[in-house]
Amino acid sequence: MPSLPSISFGDEGTESRPAISCAAATRLNLQALDWPNAKRLDIVIRKAKFAPGTVVMSLNTPNVIRIINNDRDMRTFRAEQFFRASGVAKIVYDGRQIAETCIDAIRIGPLKSAELQVVPLRKGEYPYGQSTARDLPLLPFETDNEIGQIIVR
């Protein structure tokens, strides 16, 4: 299956996903939503742990997720299932807007952050973290908050 180009600053930045999976989301007019009044959520990475461990969002409601890497190592915020069930209107990484919004994950450099404007389009519970469902053999060895959960109601 063809994929969109990966946007990267060195090893940092977004990881692409197949173009077919975001076709519907790109047809939505997400920019017209009330982004100034969107729910704001911070996910902080420290010592390779994600906090909070659970994030709750409402269906079809704009959210601004800020992912802050407080570590001195690069970290990946991986949430394939969530991103595939959502529309991503905008990504700002390290102060620069990224054109690509069809992603599976975003690599965040040491002491940097990313801000994502996201609208969940399907209810469900979605894992997020450094590794998620595509890395199933690692899951039994994960410790608290290496994998978090996004709940969409």
Contacts in CASP RR format, 6 or more apart in sequence:
PFRMAT RR
TARGET T0000
AUTHOR 0000-0000-0000
METHOD contacts of the structure
MODEL  1
MPSLPSISFGDEGTESRPAISCAAATRLNLQALDWPNAKRLDIVIRKAKF
APGTVVMSLNTPNVIRIINNDRDMRTFRAEQFFRASGVAKIVYDGRQIAE
TCIDAIRIGPLKSAELQVVPLRKGEYPYGQSTARDLPLLPFETDNEIGQI
IVR
1 18 0 8 1.000
1 20 0 8 1.000
2 18 0 8 1.000
2 19 0 8 1.000
3 16 0 8 1.000
3 17 0 8 1.000
3 18 0 8 1.000
3 19 0 8 1.000
4 16 0 8 1.000
4 17 0 8 1.000
4 18 0 8 1.000
4 19 0 8 1.000
4 100 0 8 1.000
4 102 0 8 1.000
5 16 0 8 1.000
5 100 0 8 1.000
6 14 0 8 1.000
6 15 0 8 1.000
6 16 0 8 1.000
6 100 0 8 1.000
7 13 0 8 1.000
7 14 0 8 1.000
7 16 0 8 1.000
7 98 0 8 1.000
7 99 0 8 1.000
7 100 0 8 1.000
8 14 0 8 1.000
8 107 0 8 1.000
9 93 0 8 1.000
9 94 0 8 1.000
11 74 0 8 1.000
11 107 0 8 1.000
12 74 0 8 1.000
12 93 0 8 1.000
12 94 0 8 1.000
12 107 0 8 1.000
12 108 0 8 1.000
12 109 0 8 1.000
12 112 0 8 1.000
13 93 0 8 1.000
13 98 0 8 1.000
13 106 0 8 1.000
13 107 0 8 1.000
13 108 0 8 1.000
13 114 0 8 1.000
14 91 0 8 1.000
14 93 0 8 1.000
14 98 0 8 1.000
14 100 0 8 1.000
14 103 0 8 1.000
14 105 0 8 1.000
14 106 0 8 1.000
14 107 0 8 1.000
15 76 0 8 1.000
15 78 0 8 1.000
15 103 0 8 1.000
15 104 0 8 1.000
15 105 0 8 1.000
15 106 0 8 1.000
15 107 0 8 1.000
16 100 0 8 1.000
16 102 0 8 1.000
16 103 0 8 1.000
16 104 0 8 1.000
17 80 0 8 1.000
17 83 0 8 1.000
17 84 0 8 1.000
17 102 0 8 1.000
17 103 0 8 1.000
17 104 0 8 1.000
19 102 0 8 1.000
21 84 0 8 1.000
21 102 0 8 1.000
22 84 0 8 1.000
22 87 0 8 1.000
22 101 0 8 1.000
22 102 0 8 1.000
25 86 0 8 1.000
25 87 0 8 1.000
25 88 0 8 1.000
25 101 0 8 1.000
25 102 0 8 1.000
25 121 0 8 1.000
26 101 0 8 1.000
26 102 0 8 1.000
28 87 0 8 1.000
28 119 0 8 1.000
30 62 0 8 1.000
30 87 0 8 1.000
30 88 0 8 1.000
30 89 0 8 1.000
30 117 0 8 1.000
30 119 0 8 1.000
31 89 0 8 1.000
31 90 0 8 1.000
33 62 0 8 1.000
33 89 0 8 1.000
33 119 0 8 1.000
34 62 0 8 1.000
35 62 0 8 1.000
35 64 0 8 1.000
35 89 0 8 1.000
35 117 0 8 1.000
38 61 0 8 1.000
38 62 0 8 1.000
38 63 0 8 1.000
38 64 0 8 1.000
38 117 0 8 1.000
39 57 0 8 1.000
39 58 0 8 1.000
39 61 0 8 1.000
39 62 0 8 1.000
39 63 0 8 1.000
39 64 0 8 1.000
40 63 0 8 1.000
40 64 0 8 1.000
40 66 0 8 1.000
41 55 0 8 1.000
41 57 0 8 1.000
41 63 0 8 1.000
41 64 0 8 1.000
41 65 0 8 1.000
41 66 0 8 1.000
42 65 0 8 1.000
42 66 0 8 1.000
42 67 0 8 1.000
42 68 0 8 1.000
43 50 0 8 1.000
43 51 0 8 1.000
43 52 0 8 1.000
43 55 0 8 1.000
43 65 0 8 1.000
43 66 0 8 1.000
43 67 0 8 1.000
43 68 0 8 1.000
43 77 0 8 1.000
43 128 0 8 1.000
44 50 0 8 1.000
44 51 0 8 1.000
44 68 0 8 1.000
44 70 0 8 1.000
45 67 0 8 1.000
45 68 0 8 1.000
45 69 0 8 1.000
45 70 0 8 1.000
45 71 0 8 1.000
45 75 0 8 1.000
45 77 0 8 1.000
45 108 0 8 1.000
46 70 0 8 1.000
46 71 0 8 1.000
47 71 0 8 1.000
48 71 0 8 1.000
48 73 0 8 1.000
48 75 0 8 1.000
48 130 0 8 1.000
48 146 0 8 1.000
49 143 0 8 1.000
49 144 0 8 1.000
49 145 0 8 1.000
49 146 0 8 1.000
50 77 0 8 1.000
50 128 0 8 1.000
50 129 0 8 1.000
50 130 0 8 1.000
50 145 0 8 1.000
50 146 0 8 1.000
50 147 0 8 1.000
50 148 0 8 1.000
51 145 0 8 1.000
53 145 0 8 1.000
53 148 0 8 1.000
53 149 0 8 1.000
54 148 0 8 1.000
54 149 0 8 1.000
54 150 0 8 1.000
54 151 0 8 1.000
55 65 0 8 1.000
55 128 0 8 1.000
55 148 0 8 1.000
55 149 0 8 1.000
55 150 0 8 1.000
55 151 0 8 1.000
56 150 0 8 1.000
56 151 0 8 1.000
56 152 0 8 1.000
56 153 0 8 1.000
57 63 0 8 1.000
57 118 0 8 1.000
57 120 0 8 1.000
57 150 0 8 1.000
57 151 0 8 1.000
57 152 0 8 1.000
57 153 0 8 1.000
58 120 0 8 1.000
58 152 0 8 1.000
58 153 0 8 1.000
59 120 0 8 1.000
59 121 0 8 1.000
59 122 0 8 1.000
59 123 0 8 1.000
59 152 0 8 1.000
59 153 0 8 1.000
60 119 0 8 1.000
60 120 0 8 1.000
60 121 0 8 1.000
61 119 0 8 1.000
61 120 0 8 1.000
62 89 0 8 1.000
62 117 0 8 1.000
62 118 0 8 1.000
62 119 0 8 1.000
63 117 0 8 1.000
63 118 0 8 1.000
63 119 0 8 1.000
63 120 0 8 1.000
64 115 0 8 1.000
64 116 0 8 1.000
64 117 0 8 1.000
64 118 0 8 1.000
65 115 0 8 1.000
65 116 0 8 1.000
65 118 0 8 1.000
66 113 0 8 1.000
66 114 0 8 1.000
66 115 0 8 1.000
66 116 0 8 1.000
67 77 0 8 1.000
67 106 0 8 1.000
67 108 0 8 1.000
67 113 0 8 1.000
67 114 0 8 1.000
67 115 0 8 1.000
67 116 0 8 1.000
68 113 0 8 1.000
69 75 0 8 1.000
69 108 0 8 1.000
69 109 0 8 1.000
69 110 0 8 1.000
69 111 0 8 1.000
69 112 0 8 1.000
69 113 0 8 1.000
70 111 0 8 1.000
71 110 0 8 1.000
71 111 0 8 1.000
72 110 0 8 1.000
72 111 0 8 1.000
73 110 0 8 1.000
74 107 0 8 1.000
74 108 0 8 1.000
74 109 0 8 1.000
74 110 0 8 1.000
75 107 0 8 1.000
75 108 0 8 1.000
75 109 0 8 1.000
75 130 0 8 1.000
76 105 0 8 1.000
76 106 0 8 1.000
76 107 0 8 1.000
76 108 0 8 1.000
76 129 0 8 1.000
76 130 0 8 1.000
76 131 0 8 1.000
77 105 0 8 1.000
77 106 0 8 1.000
77 108 0 8 1.000
77 114 0 8 1.000
77 128 0 8 1.000
77 129 0 8 1.000
78 104 0 8 1.000
78 105 0 8 1.000
78 128 0 8 1.000
78 129 0 8 1.000
78 130 0 8 1.000
78 131 0 8 1.000
78 132 0 8 1.000
78 134 0 8 1.000
79 104 0 8 1.000
79 105 0 8 1.000
79 126 0 8 1.000
79 127 0 8 1.000
79 128 0 8 1.000
79 129 0 8 1.000
79 132 0 8 1.000
79 150 0 8 1.000
80 104 0 8 1.000
80 105 0 8 1.000
80 132 0 8 1.000
80 133 0 8 1.000
80 134 0 8 1.000
81 126 0 8 1.000
81 127 0 8 1.000
81 132 0 8 1.000
81 133 0 8 1.000
82 120 0 8 1.000
82 126 0 8 1.000
82 128 0 8 1.000
82 150 0 8 1.000
82 152 0 8 1.000
83 102 0 8 1.000
83 103 0 8 1.000
83 104 0 8 1.000
83 105 0 8 1.000
83 118 0 8 1.000
84 104 0 8 1.000
85 120 0 8 1.000
85 121 0 8 1.000
85 122 0 8 1.000
85 124 0 8 1.000
85 126 0 8 1.000
85 152 0 8 1.000
86 118 0 8 1.000
86 119 0 8 1.000
86 120 0 8 1.000
86 121 0 8 1.000
86 122 0 8 1.000
87 101 0 8 1.000
87 118 0 8 1.000
87 119 0 8 1.000
87 120 0 8 1.000
87 121 0 8 1.000
88 101 0 8 1.000
88 102 0 8 1.000
88 103 0 8 1.000
88 116 0 8 1.000
88 117 0 8 1.000
88 118 0 8 1.000
89 101 0 8 1.000
89 117 0 8 1.000
89 118 0 8 1.000
89 119 0 8 1.000
90 97 0 8 1.000
90 101 0 8 1.000
90 116 0 8 1.000
90 117 0 8 1.000
91 97 0 8 1.000
91 98 0 8 1.000
91 100 0 8 1.000
91 101 0 8 1.000
91 103 0 8 1.000
91 106 0 8 1.000
91 114 0 8 1.000
91 115 0 8 1.000
91 116 0 8 1.000
91 117 0 8 1.000
92 98 0 8 1.000
92 114 0 8 1.000
92 115 0 8 1.000
92 116 0 8 1.000
93 106 0 8 1.000
93 108 0 8 1.000
93 112 0 8 1.000
93 114 0 8 1.000
93 115 0 8 1.000
94 109 0 8 1.000
94 112 0 8 1.000
94 113 0 8 1.000
94 114 0 8 1.000
106 114 0 8 1.000
106 116 0 8 1.000
108 114 0 8 1.000
120 150 0 8 1.000
120 152 0 8 1.000
122 152 0 8 1.000
123 152 0 8 1.000
123 153 0 8 1.000
124 151 0 8 1.000
124 152 0 8 1.000
125 149 0 8 1.000
125 150 0 8 1.000
125 151 0 8 1.000
125 152 0 8 1.000
126 149 0 8 1.000
126 150 0 8 1.000
126 151 0 8 1.000
126 152 0 8 1.000
127 133 0 8 1.000
127 147 0 8 1.000
127 148 0 8 1.000
127 149 0 8 1.000
127 150 0 8 1.000
128 147 0 8 1.000
128 148 0 8 1.000
128 149 0 8 1.000
128 150 0 8 1.000
129 146 0 8 1.000
129 147 0 8 1.000
129 148 0 8 1.000
130 146 0 8 1.000
130 147 0 8 1.000
131 138 0 8 1.000
131 139 0 8 1.000
131 142 0 8 1.000
131 146 0 8 1.000
131 147 0 8 1.000
132 147 0 8 1.000
139 147 0 8 1.000
END
